[in-house]
Amino acid sequence: MTFAFGGCRSVYKGLRAEEHGDVNCIRKFAPQFSNTLYSTQVNVMKHHLSGLVFLKMMPDSSLRMVFANEMGFKFFDFEYDKDGHFTKHFIIPKMDKKAVVKTLSQDFALVLMRPDLSKAHVAKDDSSRYIVVPTEKGNNYYITDNDCTQLLRIEKSSERKPVVRITMDHYTNGVPDSIYIKHLNFKFNISLQRVEKK
């Protein structure tokens, strides 16, 4: 789908509200991470990091996420509790900047798909269904096909246009084989490919 960018026009202007749409249909796309490993590439401005992201569901239903290189050097260690609250346990000094931590925490929160849907609504265009979740500075859009049988992408938007786009593909037992996070305003991309543990 292509959007025409013009003046102050919102790329979401053509969406039509759906009165009785079920916002909860996206719950089934929330990744069921339990003990999952991804080969990971992170490109932030001029910096490139590669290694493994390990996601582990803890007994209290919190999710621990550790990113380290193949030698075991840790880049960050994050946690999301069962209500979605974020804790930074560790991050390397080079990345330990408020904006970077906030961006990473928000990106992975979108991937976890545990949004508060109490104020969400459903909208549609000709080919897709949008679960619209209001945020402080815009909306998060969880975009599916018309029948909500396939997650097409997730977009974090300002008032007028997407600023982050996330795709998650080829689910196996509730876990996507690939996750791609792309920032549209500056170079900050994260690519994760699932690794089968021996």
C-alpha distance (Angstrom), angle and dihedral (degrees) to the residues before:
residue distance angle dihedral
M1 . . .
T2 3.78 . .
F3 3.75 127.1 .
A4 3.78 125.6 -156.1
F5 3.77 111.7 -131.4
G6 3.76 111.9 -148.1
G7 3.79 133.4 157.8
C8 3.79 111.9 -54.7
R9 3.79 94.6 -27.9
S10 3.79 113.8 132.4
V11 3.80 116.1 -125.4
Y12 3.82 86.1 -139.2
K13 3.82 93.8 55.2
G14 3.81 93.4 106.5
L15 3.80 95.6 57.5
R16 3.80 116.5 117.9
A17 3.80 119.6 -145.6
E18 3.80 114.7 -121.4
E19 3.79 110.7 -144.3
H20 3.80 100.9 -152.2
G21 3.80 102.6 23.3
D22 3.80 117.5 144.0
V23 3.82 109.6 -120.4
N24 3.80 90.6 -172.4
C25 3.80 93.1 68.3
I26 3.84 89.1 90.7
R27 3.82 92.5 61.6
K28 3.80 89.7 86.5
F29 3.82 90.8 62.9
A30 3.82 94.4 58.1
P31 3.84 104.8 116.9
Q32 3.79 113.5 -109.2
F33 3.80 96.9 -140.4
S34 3.79 112.6 179.2
N35 3.78 107.4 147.7
T36 3.81 105.3 -11.9
L37 3.80 133.5 160.9
Y38 3.81 127.4 -159.7
S39 3.79 131.8 -173.7
T40 3.79 101.2 -131.2
Q41 3.80 139.2 -160.5
V42 3.81 120.5 -170.9
N43 3.81 122.1 -171.5
V44 3.79 115.0 -173.4
M45 3.81 114.9 173.0
K46 3.84 102.5 -61.5
H47 3.80 95.9 -13.4
H48 3.80 125.2 95.4
L49 3.80 123.1 -168.5
S50 3.78 126.6 179.6
G51 3.76 132.0 -178.9
L52 3.78 141.3 92.8
V53 3.79 131.5 -45.4
F54 3.79 113.7 -152.9
L55 3.81 118.1 -162.7
K56 3.78 119.0 -167.3
M57 3.79 129.0 179.1
M58 3.80 108.6 -138.7
P59 3.84 126.3 -145.0
D60 3.83 90.8 -103.1
S61 3.86 90.0 55.9
S62 3.79 92.7 -106.8
L63 3.80 116.7 133.1
R64 3.80 121.0 -131.2
M65 3.81 118.3 -156.4
V66 3.81 121.5 -168.8
F67 3.82 124.9 -179.3
A68 3.83 115.8 -164.5
N69 3.79 136.6 154.8
E70 3.80 122.9 -109.9
M71 3.82 90.1 -92.0
G72 3.80 91.6 57.9
F73 3.84 97.5 -104.3
K74 3.79 105.7 147.9
F75 3.82 120.9 -131.9
F76 3.80 98.0 179.2
D77 3.79 143.2 -13.8
F78 3.82 116.1 -157.1
E79 3.77 135.1 173.3
Y80 3.81 134.4 -159.6
D81 3.78 116.6 -166.0
K82 3.80 121.7 -142.4
D83 3.83 89.9 -89.4
G84 3.80 92.2 52.1
H85 3.81 97.7 -104.3
F86 3.79 111.8 151.6
T87 3.82 128.3 -133.4
K88 3.80 125.2 -174.3
H89 3.81 107.2 -148.4
F90 3.80 94.8 171.8
I91 3.79 142.5 -12.6
I92 3.81 129.2 172.0
P93 3.83 113.3 -99.6
K94 3.83 92.6 -115.0
M95 3.82 89.9 61.3
D96 3.81 97.0 33.9
K97 3.77 96.1 107.2
K98 3.78 121.2 127.0
A99 3.81 94.0 -123.3
V100 3.82 93.4 48.7
V101 3.82 94.2 48.1
K102 3.81 91.4 46.3
T103 3.80 91.6 49.0
L104 3.80 93.6 48.4
S105 3.81 92.7 46.0
Q106 3.82 92.3 50.1
D107 3.82 93.3 45.0
F108 3.79 93.9 52.8
A109 3.80 91.5 42.1
L110 3.82 87.1 59.9
V111 3.82 89.9 50.3
L112 3.82 91.6 51.2
M113 3.82 89.0 55.9
R114 3.78 98.8 -149.3
P115 3.81 97.3 137.5
D116 3.78 124.4 163.7
L117 3.81 99.5 -112.3
S118 3.82 96.0 -175.6
K119 3.84 91.7 105.9
A120 3.80 97.1 29.0
H121 3.80 124.8 116.9
V122 3.78 137.8 -174.1
A123 3.80 124.3 -111.4
K124 3.80 131.8 172.9
D125 3.76 143.0 -158.6
D126 3.80 125.2 -169.8
S127 3.79 95.5 -72.9
S128 3.81 110.1 17.3
R129 3.79 146.0 48.3
Y130 3.82 118.7 -132.8
I131 3.81 122.8 -157.3
V132 3.82 99.2 -156.6
V133 3.81 116.0 -153.8
P134 3.83 114.0 -175.0
T135 3.83 118.0 -131.9
E136 3.81 133.9 -178.6
K137 3.80 93.7 -91.9
G138 3.79 104.6 24.9
N139 3.79 134.4 -44.1
N140 3.76 141.8 -57.7
Y141 3.80 111.8 -131.6
Y142 3.80 122.2 -156.5
I143 3.80 102.1 -164.8
T144 3.80 123.1 -160.7
D145 3.78 137.8 162.2
N146 3.81 114.9 -82.1
D147 3.80 93.6 -89.1
C148 3.82 95.4 45.2
T149 3.81 92.1 -120.3
Q150 3.83 96.0 122.2
L151 3.81 131.8 38.2
L152 3.81 106.2 -134.6
R153 3.79 99.9 -179.0
I154 3.80 146.3 -44.1
E155 3.79 120.9 -120.2
K156 3.78 129.6 -167.3
S157 3.77 107.3 -158.3
S158 3.75 142.6 -170.0
E159 3.80 114.8 -140.3
R160 3.80 91.0 -76.8
K161 3.79 112.7 25.1
P162 3.81 145.8 7.8
V163 3.80 116.4 -82.0
V164 3.82 98.2 177.9
R165 3.81 127.6 31.4
I166 3.81 123.0 -168.1
T167 3.79 128.9 -173.1
M168 3.80 126.0 -172.8
D169 3.79 117.1 -171.9
H170 3.80 143.7 -175.9
Y171 3.79 103.0 18.1
T172 3.81 116.2 -151.7
N173 3.80 115.9 -170.0
G174 3.80 90.0 -18.5
V175 3.83 95.8 -48.4
P176 3.83 123.3 105.7
D177 3.81 116.1 -125.9
S178 3.81 91.5 -147.8
I179 3.80 134.4 27.6
Y180 3.79 123.6 -174.7
I181 3.81 124.0 -173.0
K182 3.80 117.2 -170.9
H183 3.80 127.1 -178.9
L184 3.78 111.5 -150.6
N185 3.83 100.1 -160.7
F186 3.81 99.6 51.4
K187 3.79 139.7 4.8
F188 3.79 106.1 -76.7
N189 3.79 113.3 127.0
I190 3.80 131.3 161.2
S191 3.78 123.8 -167.9
L192 3.83 123.0 -172.2
Q193 3.82 125.9 -173.9
R194 3.79 118.1 -173.4
V195 3.81 116.5 -115.0
E196 3.77 120.3 -153.6
K197 3.79 106.9 -130.5
K198 3.81 114.6 -131.0
